[in-house]
Amino acid sequence: MTPRASRAFIMTGVFLVVAAVAAASGPLQKSSTSDPPKLTVTSPAFKEGGAFPVEFTCDGAGVSPPIEWSGAPEGTKAFAVNIWHVPRDGGVKSYWVVYDIPGDVTKVPKDLKGVGTVGINDKGRAEYDPMCSQGPGAKTYHITVHALKAELKTAPRKTDRAALLAAIKDLEIARGTMTYVYSRSKRD
């Protein structure tokens, strides 16, 4: 065997050993910058990608929608919920921030009261801000539920969407988002 063939034979053997060790050790762990595991987020009042009922908008009762989730990993101590939308002019508009929902809770009813801590919406109020679309056409909105490994215990009057996302950066262990559309009817 020539020296070149001998080196190729050895390199092939090393490659096979490394591949075998990697395969035996199981899948690689996700890096800390990748997305967390997924929660499944649903609502008994509307479907994923479907139309948002008027009841939960400014043209209806204006109460918060019922939201359910599943798939939280072991070690979940709390949940946070945010309803948000990206307007045509960019940025993010936040309609509802609720956090420190107990880890054994898997749903919130419509017109939620007394569960978790309500943060600040984009109008500067600690309450649900019902959609009240001003422009023409259907708009896309999102409900994101975050599973957390600890409660936040932040000041409600200071916890808007940006503060929530900053506070959960190292606490989030799973996340899920449900998307829906809302188109406001013309008013007489």
MARBA-3410 file (N, C-alpha, C, O; in Angstrom, 1 decimal):
188
0.9,-1.2,0.0,0.0,0.0,0.0,0.9,1.2,0.0,1.9,1.3,0.7 ~ 0.6,2.2,-0.8,1.4,3.4,-0.9,1.1,4.3,0.3,0.1,4.1,0.9 ~ 2.0,5.2,0.6,1.8,6.1,1.7,0.5,6.9,1.6,-0.2,7.1,2.5 ~ 0.2,7.4,0.4,-1.0,8.1,0.1,-2.3,7.3,0.4,-3.2,7.7,1.0 ~ -2.3,6.1,-0.1,-3.4,5.2,0.1,-3.5,4.8,1.6,-4.7,4.7,2.1
-2.4,4.7,2.3,-2.5,4.4,3.7,-3.1,5.6,4.5,-3.9,5.3,5.4 ~ -2.7,6.8,4.2,-3.3,8.0,4.8,-4.8,8.0,4.6,-5.6,8.3,5.5 ~ -5.2,7.8,3.3,-6.7,7.8,3.0,-7.4,6.7,3.7,-8.5,7.0,4.2 ~ -6.8,5.6,3.9,-7.4,4.5,4.6,-7.6,4.9,6.1,-8.7,4.6,6.7 ~ -6.6,5.5,6.7,-6.7,5.9,8.1,-7.7,7.0,8.3,-8.5,6.9,9.2
-7.7,8.0,7.4,-8.7,9.1,7.5,-10.1,8.6,7.3,-11.0,9.0,8.0 ~ -10.3,7.6,6.5,-11.7,7.0,6.3,-12.1,6.3,7.6,-13.2,6.4,8.0 ~ -11.1,5.6,8.2,-11.4,4.9,9.5,-11.7,5.9,10.6,-12.6,5.7,11.4 ~ -11.0,7.0,10.7,-11.2,8.0,11.7,-12.6,8.6,11.5,-13.4,8.8,12.4 ~ -13.0,8.9,10.2,-14.3,9.5,9.9,-15.4,8.5,10.4,-16.4,9.0,10.9
-15.2,7.3,10.1,-16.2,6.3,10.4,-16.4,6.1,11.9,-17.5,6.0,12.4 ~ -15.3,6.2,12.7,-15.4,6.1,14.1,-16.1,7.4,14.7,-16.9,7.2,15.6 ~ -15.7,8.6,14.2,-16.4,9.8,14.7,-17.9,9.7,14.3,-18.7,10.1,15.2 ~ -18.3,9.3,13.1,-19.7,9.2,12.8,-20.4,8.2,13.7,-21.5,8.4,14.0 ~ -19.8,7.1,14.0,-20.4,6.1,14.8,-20.6,6.6,16.2,-21.7,6.4,16.8
-19.6,7.3,16.8,-19.8,7.9,18.1,-20.9,8.9,18.1,-21.7,9.0,19.1 ~ -20.9,9.8,17.1,-22.0,10.8,17.0,-23.4,10.2,17.0,-24.3,10.6,17.6 ~ -23.5,9.1,16.2,-24.8,8.5,16.0,-25.2,7.8,17.3,-26.4,7.8,17.7 ~ -24.3,7.2,18.0,-24.6,6.5,19.3,-24.9,7.4,20.4,-25.7,7.1,21.3 ~ -24.4,8.7,20.3,-24.7,9.6,21.4,-26.1,10.3,21.3,-26.4,11.1,22.1
-26.8,10.0,20.2,-28.1,10.6,20.0,-28.1,11.9,19.3,-27.1,12.4,18.9 ~ -29.3,12.6,19.2,-29.4,13.8,18.5,-28.6,14.9,19.2,-28.5,14.9,20.4 ~ -28.1,15.8,18.4,-27.4,17.0,19.0,-28.4,17.9,19.7,-29.6,18.0,19.2 ~ -28.0,18.5,20.8,-28.9,19.5,21.5,-29.0,20.7,20.6,-28.1,21.1,19.9 ~ -30.2,21.4,20.7,-30.4,22.6,20.0,-29.5,23.7,20.6,-29.3,23.6,21.9
-29.1,24.6,19.9,-28.3,25.7,20.4,-29.3,26.6,21.2,-30.5,26.6,21.0 ~ -28.7,27.4,22.1,-29.5,28.3,22.9,-30.2,29.4,22.1,-31.1,30.1,22.6 ~ -29.7,29.6,20.9,-30.3,30.7,20.0,-31.5,30.2,19.2,-32.1,31.0,18.5 ~ -31.7,28.9,19.2,-32.8,28.3,18.4,-34.2,28.5,19.1,-34.2,28.8,20.3 ~ -35.2,28.3,18.3,-36.6,28.4,18.9,-36.8,27.3,20.0,-36.3,26.2,19.8
-37.6,27.7,21.0,-37.9,26.6,22.0,-38.9,25.6,21.5,-39.4,25.8,20.4 ~ -39.1,24.5,22.2,-40.2,23.6,21.8,-41.5,24.3,21.6,-41.7,25.4,22.2 ~ -42.4,23.7,20.8,-43.6,24.3,20.5,-44.8,23.9,21.4,-44.9,22.7,21.8 ~ -45.6,24.9,21.8,-46.9,24.6,22.4,-47.9,24.7,21.3,-47.7,25.3,20.3 ~ -49.0,24.0,21.5,-50.2,24.1,20.6,-51.2,25.0,21.2,-51.6,24.8,22.3
-51.5,26.1,20.5,-52.4,27.1,21.0,-53.7,27.1,20.1,-53.6,27.1,18.9 ~ -54.8,27.0,20.8,-56.1,27.0,20.1,-57.1,27.9,20.9,-56.8,28.4,21.9 ~ -58.3,28.0,20.3,-59.4,28.7,21.0,-60.7,27.9,20.6,-60.9,27.5,19.5 ~ -61.6,27.7,21.6,-62.9,27.1,21.3,-63.8,28.1,20.5,-64.9,27.7,20.0 ~ -63.4,29.4,20.4,-64.3,30.4,19.7,-63.9,30.6,18.3,-64.8,31.2,17.5
-62.7,30.2,17.8,-62.3,30.4,16.4,-61.2,29.5,16.1,-60.5,28.9,17.0 ~ -60.9,29.3,14.8,-59.9,28.3,14.4,-58.6,29.0,14.0,-58.6,30.2,13.7 ~ -57.5,28.3,14.0,-56.2,28.8,13.4,-56.4,29.3,12.0,-57.0,28.6,11.2 ~ -56.0,30.5,11.8,-56.2,31.1,10.5,-57.5,31.6,10.1,-57.8,32.2,9.1 ~ -58.5,31.4,11.1,-59.9,31.8,10.8,-60.2,33.2,11.2,-59.3,34.0,11.6
-61.5,33.6,11.0,-61.9,34.9,11.4,-62.1,35.0,12.9,-62.7,34.2,13.5 ~ -61.7,36.2,13.4,-61.9,36.5,14.8,-63.3,37.0,15.0,-63.8,37.9,14.4 ~ -64.0,36.4,16.0,-65.4,36.7,16.3,-65.6,38.2,16.7,-64.7,38.7,17.5 ~ -66.6,38.8,16.3,-66.9,40.2,16.6,-67.0,40.4,18.1,-66.6,41.5,18.6 ~ -67.5,39.4,18.8,-67.6,39.5,20.3,-66.4,40.0,21.0,-66.5,40.7,22.0
-65.2,39.7,20.4,-63.9,40.0,21.1,-63.3,41.3,20.6,-62.2,41.6,20.9 ~ -64.1,42.1,19.8,-63.6,43.3,19.2,-64.3,44.5,19.7,-65.2,44.4,20.6 ~ -64.0,45.7,19.3,-64.6,46.9,19.7,-66.1,47.0,19.2,-66.8,47.8,19.8 ~ -66.4,46.3,18.2,-67.8,46.3,17.7,-68.7,45.3,18.4,-69.9,45.2,18.1 ~ -68.1,44.5,19.3,-68.9,43.5,20.1,-68.7,43.9,21.6,-68.7,45.0,22.0
-68.7,42.8,22.4,-68.6,43.0,23.9,-67.2,43.5,24.3,-67.0,44.1,25.3 ~ -66.2,43.3,23.4,-64.9,43.7,23.7,-64.2,43.0,24.8,-63.3,43.5,25.5 ~ -64.6,41.7,25.0,-64.0,40.9,26.1,-62.8,40.1,25.5,-62.8,39.8,24.3 ~ -61.9,39.7,26.4,-60.8,38.8,25.9,-61.3,37.5,25.5,-62.3,36.9,26.0 ~ -60.6,36.9,24.5,-61.1,35.6,23.9,-60.6,34.4,24.8,-59.7,34.5,25.6
-61.3,33.3,24.8,-60.9,32.1,25.5,-59.7,31.5,24.7,-59.7,31.5,23.5 ~ -58.7,31.1,25.4,-57.4,30.5,24.8,-57.1,29.3,25.5,-57.2,29.2,26.8 ~ -56.7,28.3,24.8,-56.2,27.0,25.4,-54.9,26.6,24.8,-54.5,27.1,23.7 ~ -54.1,25.9,25.6,-52.8,25.4,25.1,-52.4,24.1,25.6,-52.9,23.7,26.7 ~ -51.5,23.4,24.9,-51.1,22.1,25.4,-49.6,21.9,24.9,-49.1,22.6,24.1
-49.0,20.9,25.5,-47.6,20.5,25.1,-46.6,21.2,26.0,-45.4,21.3,25.6 ~ -47.0,21.7,27.1,-46.0,22.4,28.0,-45.0,21.3,28.5,-45.4,20.2,29.0 ~ -43.7,21.6,28.5,-42.7,20.7,29.0,-42.7,20.6,30.5,-43.2,21.5,31.2 ~ -42.2,19.5,31.0,-42.0,19.3,32.4,-41.1,20.5,33.0,-40.2,20.9,32.3 ~ -41.5,21.0,34.1,-40.7,22.1,34.7,-41.4,23.4,34.4,-40.8,24.5,34.8
-42.5,23.4,33.7,-43.2,24.7,33.5,-43.8,25.2,34.8,-44.6,24.5,35.5 ~ -43.4,26.4,35.2,-43.9,27.0,36.5,-45.0,28.1,36.2,-45.7,28.4,37.1 ~ -45.0,28.7,35.0,-45.9,29.8,34.7,-46.0,29.9,33.2,-45.2,29.4,32.4 ~ -47.1,30.6,32.8,-47.3,31.0,31.4,-47.5,32.5,31.3,-47.8,33.2,32.2 ~ -47.2,32.9,30.1,-47.5,34.3,29.7,-48.2,34.3,28.4,-47.9,33.4,27.5
-49.1,35.2,28.2,-49.9,35.3,26.9,-49.8,36.7,26.4,-49.9,37.7,27.2 ~ -49.7,36.8,25.1,-49.6,38.1,24.4,-50.4,38.1,23.2,-50.2,37.2,22.4 ~ -51.3,39.0,23.0,-52.0,39.2,21.7,-51.4,40.4,21.0,-51.3,41.5,21.6 ~ -51.0,40.2,19.7,-50.3,41.2,19.0,-50.5,41.2,17.5,-51.1,40.2,17.0 ~ -50.1,42.2,16.9,-50.3,42.4,15.4,-49.2,43.3,14.9,-48.7,44.2,15.6
-48.8,43.0,13.6,-47.8,43.9,13.0,-48.6,44.8,12.0,-49.0,44.3,10.9 ~ -48.7,46.1,12.3,-49.4,47.0,11.4,-48.6,47.2,10.0,-47.5,46.8,9.9 ~ -49.3,47.7,9.1,-48.7,47.9,7.7,-47.5,48.8,7.8,-46.5,48.7,7.0 ~ -47.5,49.8,8.8,-46.4,50.7,8.9,-45.2,50.1,9.7,-44.2,50.8,10.0 ~ -45.3,48.8,10.0,-44.2,48.2,10.8,-44.4,48.3,12.3,-45.4,48.7,12.7
-43.4,47.8,13.0,-43.5,47.8,14.5,-44.4,46.6,14.9,-44.8,45.7,14.1 ~ -44.8,46.6,16.1,-45.7,45.6,16.7,-46.7,46.3,17.6,-46.3,47.2,18.4 ~ -48.0,46.0,17.5,-49.0,46.6,18.4,-49.4,45.4,19.3,-49.8,44.3,18.8 ~ -49.4,45.7,20.6,-49.8,44.7,21.6,-51.2,45.1,22.2,-51.4,46.2,22.6 ~ -52.1,44.1,22.2,-53.4,44.3,22.7,-53.6,43.7,24.1,-54.5,44.1,24.8
-52.8,42.8,24.5,-53.0,42.1,25.8,-51.8,41.4,26.2,-51.1,40.7,25.4 ~ -51.4,41.7,27.4,-50.2,41.0,28.1,-50.7,40.4,29.4,-51.2,41.2,30.3 ~ -50.6,39.1,29.6,-50.9,38.5,30.8,-49.8,37.5,31.2,-49.4,36.8,30.3 ~ -49.3,37.6,32.4,-48.2,36.7,32.8,-48.4,36.2,34.2,-49.4,36.6,34.9 ~ -47.5,35.3,34.6,-47.6,34.6,35.9,-48.9,33.9,36.0,-49.5,33.8,37.1
-49.4,33.3,34.9,-50.5,32.4,34.9,-49.9,31.1,35.5,-48.9,30.6,35.0 ~ -50.5,30.5,36.5,-49.9,29.3,37.1,-49.6,28.2,36.1,-50.3,28.0,35.1 ~ -48.5,27.4,36.3,-48.0,26.4,35.5,-49.0,25.2,35.3,-48.8,24.4,34.3 ~ -50.0,25.0,36.1,-50.9,23.9,36.0,-52.2,24.4,35.2,-53.1,23.6,35.0 ~ -52.2,25.6,34.8,-53.3,26.1,34.0,-53.1,25.9,32.5,-52.0,26.1,32.0
-54.1,25.4,31.8,-53.9,25.1,30.4,-54.9,25.8,29.5,-55.0,25.6,28.3 ~ -55.7,26.7,30.1,-56.6,27.5,29.3,-57.1,28.7,30.2,-57.1,28.7,31.4 ~ -57.5,29.7,29.5,-58.1,30.9,30.1,-59.5,31.1,29.5,-59.6,31.0,28.3 ~ -60.5,31.5,30.3,-61.9,31.7,29.7,-62.0,33.0,29.0,-61.1,33.9,29.2 ~ -63.1,33.2,28.3,-63.3,34.5,27.7,-63.5,35.5,28.9,-64.0,35.1,30.0
-63.2,36.7,28.7,-63.3,37.8,29.7,-62.6,37.4,31.0,-63.1,37.4,32.1 ~ -61.3,37.0,30.8,-60.5,36.5,31.9,-60.4,37.5,33.0,-60.2,38.7,32.8 ~ -60.6,37.0,34.2,-60.5,37.8,35.5,-59.9,37.0,36.5,-60.2,35.8,36.7 ~ -58.9,37.5,37.3,-58.4,36.9,38.5,-57.4,35.8,38.2,-57.1,35.0,39.2 ~ -56.9,35.6,37.0,-55.8,34.6,36.7,-54.6,35.3,36.2,-54.7,36.0,35.2
-53.5,35.1,36.8,-52.3,35.8,36.3,-52.3,37.3,36.6,-53.1,37.8,37.4 ~ -51.3,37.9,36.1,-51.1,39.4,36.2,-51.2,40.0,34.9,-50.6,39.6,33.9 ~ -52.1,41.0,34.8,-52.3,41.7,33.5,-51.3,42.9,33.4,-51.2,43.7,34.2 ~ -50.5,42.8,32.3,-49.6,43.9,32.0,-50.2,45.0,31.2,-51.4,45.1,31.1 ~ -49.4,45.8,30.6,-49.8,47.0,29.9,-49.9,46.8,28.4,-49.0,46.2,27.8
-51.1,47.2,27.8,-51.3,47.1,26.4,-50.6,48.4,25.8,-50.1,49.2,26.5 ~ -50.7,48.5,24.5,-50.1,49.7,23.8,-50.8,51.0,24.0,-50.3,52.1,23.7 ~ -52.0,51.0,24.7,-52.7,52.2,25.1,-52.3,52.6,26.5,-52.8,53.6,27.0 ~ -51.3,51.8,27.1,-50.9,52.2,28.4,-51.8,51.7,29.5,-51.7,52.3,30.7 ~ -52.7,50.8,29.3,-53.6,50.3,30.3,-53.4,48.9,30.6,-53.1,48.1,29.7
-53.7,48.5,31.8,-53.6,47.1,32.2,-54.9,46.4,32.0,-55.7,46.2,32.9 ~ -55.2,46.1,30.7,-56.5,45.5,30.4,-56.4,44.9,28.9,-55.4,45.2,28.2 ~ -57.3,44.2,28.6,-57.5,43.7,27.2,-57.9,44.9,26.3,-58.9,45.6,26.7 ~ -57.3,45.1,25.2,-57.6,46.1,24.3,-58.2,45.5,23.0,-57.5,44.9,22.2 ~ -59.6,45.5,22.9,-60.2,44.8,21.7,-59.7,45.4,20.4,-59.6,46.6,20.3
-59.6,44.5,19.4,-59.2,45.0,18.1,-60.3,45.9,17.6,-61.5,45.7,17.8 ~ -59.8,47.0,16.9,-60.8,48.0,16.3,-60.1,48.6,15.1,-59.8,49.8,15.0 ~ -59.9,47.7,14.1,-59.1,48.0,12.9,-59.6,49.3,12.2,-60.8,49.4,12.0 ~ -58.7,50.2,11.9,-59.1,51.4,11.3,-58.9,51.4,9.8,-59.6,52.1,9.1 ~ -58.1,50.6,9.3,-57.8,50.5,7.8,-58.7,49.5,7.1,-59.3,48.6,7.8
-58.7,49.5,5.8,-59.5,48.6,5.0,-58.8,47.2,5.0,-57.6,47.0,5.2 ~ -59.7,46.2,4.8,-59.2,44.8,4.6,-58.9,44.0,5.8,-58.9,44.6,6.9 ~ -58.7,42.7,5.6,-58.4,41.8,6.7,-57.0,42.0,7.2,-56.1,42.3,6.4 ~ -56.8,41.9,8.5,-55.5,42.1,9.1,-55.2,40.8,9.9,-56.1,40.1,10.4 ~ -53.9,40.4,10.0,-53.5,39.2,10.7,-53.1,39.5,12.1,-52.3,40.5,12.3
-53.6,38.8,13.1,-53.2,38.9,14.5,-52.7,37.6,15.0,-52.9,36.6,14.4 ~ -52.0,37.7,16.2,-51.4,36.5,16.8,-51.7,36.4,18.3,-51.7,37.5,19.0 ~ -51.8,35.2,18.8,-51.9,34.9,20.2,-50.7,34.1,20.5,-50.6,32.9,20.0 ~ -49.7,34.5,21.3,-48.6,33.7,21.6,-48.6,33.4,23.1,-48.8,34.3,24.0 ~ -48.4,32.1,23.4,-48.3,31.6,24.8,-46.9,31.2,25.0,-46.3,30.4,24.2
-46.3,31.6,26.1,-45.0,31.3,26.5,-45.0,30.4,27.8,-45.7,30.8,28.7 ~ -44.4,29.2,27.8,-44.2,28.4,29.0,-42.9,28.9,29.6,-41.9,29.0,28.9 ~ -42.9,29.1,30.9,-41.7,29.6,31.6,-41.3,28.7,32.8,-42.1,28.0,33.4 ~ -40.0,28.7,33.0,-39.5,27.9,34.1,-39.6,28.6,35.5,-39.2,28.0,36.5 ~ -40.1,29.8,35.5,-40.3,30.5,36.8,-41.3,31.6,36.5,-41.5,32.1,35.4
-41.9,32.1,37.6,-42.8,33.3,37.5,-41.9,34.5,37.4,-40.8,34.5,37.8 ~ -42.5,35.6,36.8,-41.8,36.8,36.6,-41.7,37.7,37.8,-40.7,38.2,38.1 ~ -42.9,37.9,38.4,-43.0,38.8,39.6,-42.4,40.2,39.2,-41.7,40.8,40.0 ~ -42.8,40.7,38.1,-42.5,42.1,37.7,-43.6,43.0,38.0,-44.7,42.6,38.2 ~ -43.4,44.3,37.9,-44.4,45.3,38.2,-45.4,45.4,37.1,-45.0,45.7,36.0
-46.7,45.1,37.3,-47.6,45.2,36.3,-47.7,46.5,35.5,-47.9,46.5,34.3 ~ -47.5,47.6,36.2,-47.6,48.9,35.5,-46.4,49.2,34.7,-46.4,50.2,34.0 ~ -45.4,48.3,34.7,-44.2,48.5,33.8,-44.1,47.4,32.8,-43.1,47.5,32.0 ~ -44.9,46.4,32.9,-44.7,45.2,32.0,-45.6,45.3,30.8,-46.7,44.9,30.8 ~ -45.0,45.9,29.7,-45.7,45.9,28.4,-45.1,44.7,27.6,-44.3,44.0,28.2
-45.4,44.6,26.4,-44.9,43.5,25.6,-43.4,43.5,25.5,-42.8,42.4,25.7 ~ -42.7,44.6,25.3,-41.3,44.6,25.2,-40.7,44.2,26.5,-39.7,43.4,26.5 ~ -41.2,44.7,27.6,-40.7,44.3,29.0,-40.9,42.8,29.2,-40.0,42.2,29.8 ~ -42.1,42.3,28.8,-42.3,40.9,29.0,-41.3,40.1,28.2,-40.7,39.1,28.8 ~ -41.1,40.4,26.9,-40.2,39.6,26.1,-38.7,39.7,26.7,-38.0,38.7,26.6
-38.4,40.8,27.2,-37.0,40.9,27.8,-36.9,40.1,29.1,-35.9,39.4,29.3 ~ -38.0,40.1,29.9,-38.0,39.4,31.2,-38.0,37.9,31.0,-37.5,37.2,31.9 ~ -38.6,37.4,29.9,-38.7,35.9,29.8,-37.6,35.4,28.9,-37.5,34.2,28.7 ~ -36.7,36.2,28.5,-35.6,35.8,27.6,-34.9,34.5,28.1,-34.7,33.6,27.3 ~ -34.6,34.4,29.3,-33.9,33.3,29.9,-34.8,32.3,30.6,-34.3,31.3,31.2
-36.1,32.6,30.6,-37.0,31.7,31.4,-37.9,30.9,30.4,-38.5,29.9,30.9 ~ -38.0,31.3,29.2,-38.9,30.6,28.2,-38.4,29.2,27.9,-37.3,29.0,27.5 ~ -39.3,28.2,28.1,-38.9,26.8,27.8,-39.8,26.2,26.6,-39.5,25.1,26.1 ~ -40.8,26.9,26.3,-41.7,26.5,25.1,-42.5,27.7,24.7,-42.7,28.6,25.5 ~ -43.0,27.7,23.4,-43.8,28.8,22.9,-44.7,28.3,21.8,-44.3,27.3,21.1
-45.8,28.8,21.7,-46.7,28.5,20.6,-47.5,29.8,20.2,-47.8,30.6,21.0 ~ -47.8,29.9,18.9,-48.6,31.0,18.4,-49.7,30.5,17.6,-49.6,29.7,16.7 ~ -50.9,31.2,17.8,-52.1,30.9,17.0,-52.3,32.2,16.2,-52.2,33.3,16.7 ~ -52.6,32.1,14.9,-52.8,33.2,14.0,-54.3,33.3,13.6,-54.9,32.2,13.4 ~ -54.8,34.5,13.5,-56.2,34.6,13.0,-56.3,35.9,12.3,-55.4,36.7,12.3
-57.4,36.2,11.6,-57.7,37.4,10.9,-58.9,38.1,11.4,-59.8,37.5,11.9 ~ -58.9,39.4,11.2,-60.0,40.2,11.6,-60.2,41.3,10.5,-59.2,42.0,10.2 ~ -61.4,41.5,10.1,-61.7,42.5,9.1,-62.9,43.2,9.7,-64.0,42.7,9.8 ~ -62.8,44.5,9.9,-63.9,45.3,10.5,-64.9,45.6,9.4,-64.5,46.1,8.3 ~ -66.2,45.4,9.7,-67.2,45.8,8.8,-67.4,47.3,8.7,-67.1,48.0,9.6
-67.8,47.7,7.5,-68.1,49.1,7.4,-69.2,49.5,8.3,-70.2,48.8,8.4 ~ -69.1,50.7,8.9,-70.1,51.1,9.8,-70.9,52.2,9.2,-70.4,53.0,8.4 ~ -72.2,52.3,9.4,-73.1,53.3,8.9,-73.0,54.6,9.7,-73.6,55.6,9.3
END
